[in-house]
Amino acid sequence: MNNGNRKDLRYSASMLNADNVYVEIDIGVRMRGNIIDISAGGLAFKITGDDDGLRHLDRLRDYAMVIVIDSLRIVAGVQKVWGFFRDLKPGQMYLSGVSFDDVSNDDRLKLYSVIERIRDISLAGS
């Protein structure tokens, strides 16, 4: 139970166009992953790619990402909360949840507007 804390409410990104909802991560290797769900406090994503790059990402605790939703680009410093691998031959899938650690005020407003849009879509569909 979230006791009314909207920061903890997670919304599925599946109702948005998957081609336009993703994260970009550059840790010496550029990676792109699909957003699974998002809240004001963080998000979960899945990424398929090179084993070495994914293992390096898994070892990081703090890193930066760009959240892309349609034409919006939100830069966020994040902190890994959880992560695990799922083998998919021929590649691997890495799933992870991060909390937002450093987001500018302008980007935080963009994030809130996206979350409100997702919330409105999910409420309209219920």
C-alpha positions in Angstrom: 0.0 0.0 0.0 1.4 3.4 -0.9 -0.5 5.4 1.7 -1.3 8.1 -0.9 2.3 8.8 -1.9 2.1 9.5 -5.6 5.8 9.2 -6.0 5.5 5.5 -5.5 2.6 4.9 -7.9 3.9 3.1 -10.9 2.3 3.3 -14.3 2.8 0.8 -17.2 4.4 2.3 -20.2 2.8 -0.4 -22.4 -0.1 1.9 -23.4 2.3 4.2 -25.1 4.0 3.6 -28.5 7.0 1.3 -27.6 9.1 2.8 -30.4 8.8 6.2 -28.7 9.3 5.2 -25.0 12.8 4.1 -24.1 16.0 4.9 -22.2 19.4 5.7 -23.6 22.4 4.8 -21.5 26.0 5.5 -22.5 28.6 3.9 -20.3 31.3 3.7 -22.9 28.9 1.5 -24.8 25.6 3.0 -26.0 22.5 1.0 -25.1 18.8 1.5 -25.6 16.2 -0.2 -23.4 12.4 -0.3 -23.3 10.7 1.3 -20.3 8.4 -1.2 -18.5 6.9 1.2 -16.0 7.5 4.6 -14.6 6.7 6.7 -11.5 7.8 10.1 -10.2 10.4 8.3 -8.1 11.9 5.9 -10.7 11.4 3.4 -13.5 11.9 -0.1 -14.6 13.4 -1.0 -18.0 14.6 -4.0 -20.0 17.5 -4.1 -22.4 18.9 -6.7 -24.7 22.5 -6.6 -25.8 26.1 -7.5 -25.6 26.9 -9.6 -22.6 30.0 -7.5 -21.5 28.1 -4.2 -21.8 25.1 -5.6 -19.8 27.4 -7.0 -17.1 29.2 -3.6 -16.8 25.8 -1.9 -16.5 24.8 -4.3 -13.8 27.9 -3.5 -11.7 27.2 0.2 -11.7 25.3 1.7 -8.8 24.9 5.2 -10.1 24.8 6.4 -13.7 23.0 8.7 -16.1 20.3 8.0 -18.6 18.2 9.9 -21.1 14.5 9.0 -20.9 12.8 9.4 -24.3 9.1 9.7 -24.5 7.8 10.8 -27.8 9.6 14.1 -28.5 10.6 14.7 -24.8 14.1 14.0 -23.6 14.6 13.9 -19.9 18.1 13.6 -18.5 18.3 11.8 -15.1 21.0 10.7 -12.7 19.8 7.3 -11.4 20.6 4.8 -8.8 20.1 1.1 -9.4 17.6 -0.5 -7.0 17.5 -3.9 -8.5 18.7 -5.8 -11.6 18.8 -9.3 -13.0 19.6 -11.2 -16.2 17.3 -13.4 -18.2 18.9 -15.6 -20.8 17.4 -15.4 -24.3 19.3 -17.1 -26.9 21.2 -15.8 -28.8 21.4 -12.7 -26.6 20.7 -11.8 -23.0 18.0 -9.6 -21.5 18.8 -7.4 -18.5 15.9 -6.0 -16.4 16.5 -3.3 -13.9 14.7 -0.8 -11.7 16.3 2.6 -10.9 15.3 5.5 -8.7 15.8 9.1 -9.8 18.7 10.7 -8.0 19.4 13.9 -9.9 16.8 15.5 -12.3 16.7 19.1 -13.1 13.6 21.1 -12.2 12.7 21.5 -15.9 13.1 17.8 -16.6 11.2 16.9 -13.4 8.2 19.0 -14.7 8.5 17.1 -18.1 8.5 13.8 -16.2 5.4 14.7 -14.2 3.5 15.8 -17.3 4.3 12.4 -18.9 3.2 10.5 -15.8 -0.1 12.5 -15.8 -0.6 11.7 -19.4 -0.1 8.0 -18.8 -2.4 8.2 -15.7 -5.1 9.9 -17.7 -4.9 7.2 -20.4 -5.0 4.4 -17.9 -8.0 6.0 -16.1 -9.9 6.5 -19.4 -9.4 2.8 -20.2 -10.7 1.5 -16.8 
